[in-house]
Amino acid sequence: MLRILPQEIETWYIIPAIRRELARELVKRGLSQRAVAARLGITESAISQYIKDKRATKVALKPEMLEEIKRTVDSLLAGGDAFNEVYRLSLVMKKDMTICEIHRTHEAVPQQCTMCYDAADPVAEGRDHMESGAQWAPIKMRKGE
């Protein structure tokens, strides 16, 4: 039985690794750490830690992913949205099963498991529940949340 959700792997390893590489590439292309932080929507201290290898050091991205990061930086510098790009990159890492490789380093994930791969992007795969006529309803938050 799995105890670590794939979403936890994304949160703890995948997203920080993506942000690390985006930050490094943006700084390499001449942006200040402050500008990178503003563009990625994270703190300057996080950017500094990414640059100095003090954060998100446990995952080395595949060469193909590093090339995708460079293309993404081109998009960001042309006005692309960082939130959407980080999400898209996380989907790429699901589809190439990087998330599975990382998950297997933390617990005994069955070799035949394809949960993340099969469910990587229901919208792109045409499985969006909105197509069935469902309507989005705003979530009501309790005060203080």
C-alpha positions in Angstrom: 0.0 0.0 0.0 1.3 3.4 -1.0 1.6 6.0 1.8 3.0 8.9 -0.2 0.6 10.5 -2.7 2.0 11.4 -6.1 0.9 15.0 -5.4 3.2 15.0 -2.4 6.1 14.0 -4.7 5.1 16.8 -6.9 5.0 19.3 -4.1 8.2 18.2 -2.3 10.4 17.4 -5.4 9.0 18.1 -8.8 7.9 21.7 -8.5 10.9 22.8 -6.5 13.2 21.2 -9.1 11.3 23.0 -11.9 11.5 26.3 -10.1 15.2 25.8 -9.4 16.0 25.3 -13.0 13.8 28.1 -14.2 15.5 30.4 -11.7 19.0 29.4 -12.7 18.2 29.9 -16.4 16.5 33.2 -15.9 19.5 34.5 -13.8 21.9 33.1 -16.4 20.0 35.2 -19.0 20.6 38.4 -17.0 17.6 38.8 -14.8 18.2 39.9 -11.2 17.2 37.5 -8.4 14.5 40.1 -7.5 13.1 40.1 -11.0 13.1 36.3 -11.2 11.3 36.1 -7.8 8.6 38.4 -9.1 8.3 36.6 -12.3 8.0 33.1 -10.6 5.9 34.4 -7.8 8.2 33.2 -5.0 10.6 34.9 -2.6 14.0 36.3 -3.3 15.4 34.1 -0.6 14.0 31.0 -2.4 15.7 32.2 -5.6 19.0 32.7 -3.7 18.8 29.2 -2.2 18.1 27.7 -5.7 21.1 29.5 -7.2 23.4 28.4 -4.3 22.2 24.8 -4.3 20.7 25.1 -0.8 17.2 24.1 -1.9 15.7 21.5 -4.3 18.9 19.6 -4.5 17.6 16.0 -4.5 16.3 15.8 -8.1 18.5 16.1 -11.2 16.4 16.8 -14.2 16.9 14.8 -17.4 18.7 16.5 -20.3 15.5 16.6 -22.3 13.7 18.4 -19.4 16.6 20.9 -19.1 16.1 21.7 -22.8 12.4 22.1 -22.2 13.2 24.5 -19.3 15.3 26.6 -21.7 12.3 26.8 -24.2 10.1 27.7 -21.3 12.4 30.5 -20.3 12.1 31.8 -23.8 8.4 31.8 -23.4 8.6 33.5 -20.0 10.9 36.2 -21.4 8.3 36.8 -24.1 5.6 37.4 -21.6 4.4 33.8 -20.8 2.7 33.0 -17.5 5.0 31.3 -15.0 2.1 29.6 -13.1 0.9 27.9 -16.3 4.4 27.0 -17.4 5.3 25.4 -14.1 2.1 23.4 -14.3 2.8 22.4 -17.9 6.3 21.3 -17.0 5.0 19.2 -14.1 2.7 17.4 -16.6 5.7 16.7 -18.8 7.5 15.2 -15.8 4.4 13.0 -15.1 4.2 11.8 -18.7 7.9 10.9 -18.9 7.4 9.0 -15.6 10.1 11.1 -13.7 7.6 11.4 -10.9 7.4 7.6 -10.7 11.2 7.3 -10.6 11.3 9.8 -7.7 8.4 8.0 -5.9 10.2 4.7 -6.1 13.2 6.1 -4.2 10.9 6.7 -1.2 8.7 3.6 -1.1 8.0 0.3 -2.9 5.8 1.5 -5.8 4.7 -1.5 -7.9 6.5 -1.6 -11.3 3.2 -1.8 -13.1 1.9 1.4 -11.5 1.0 4.0 -14.1 -1.4 6.1 -12.0 0.4 9.4 -12.7 1.0 8.6 -16.3 -2.6 7.6 -17.0 -4.0 10.6 -15.2 -1.4 13.1 -16.2 -3.7 15.6 -17.9 -7.4 14.8 -18.1 -8.2 18.1 -19.8 -5.7 17.5 -22.6 -6.9 13.9 -22.9 -10.5 15.1 -23.4 -11.6 13.8 -20.1 -12.5 17.2 -18.6 -15.7 16.9 -16.5 -16.8 20.2 -17.9 -17.5 18.6 -21.2 -20.3 16.6 -19.6 -22.1 19.8 -18.8 -21.0 20.1 -15.2 -20.7 23.6 -13.8 -18.0 25.0 -11.6 -19.3 26.2 -8.3 -17.3 28.5 -6.1 -15.9 27.0 -2.9 -17.1 28.7 0.2 -14.3 29.2 2.6 -14.8 29.5 6.4 -13.4 32.7 7.9 -9.7 32.4 8.6 -8.9 29.9 5.9 
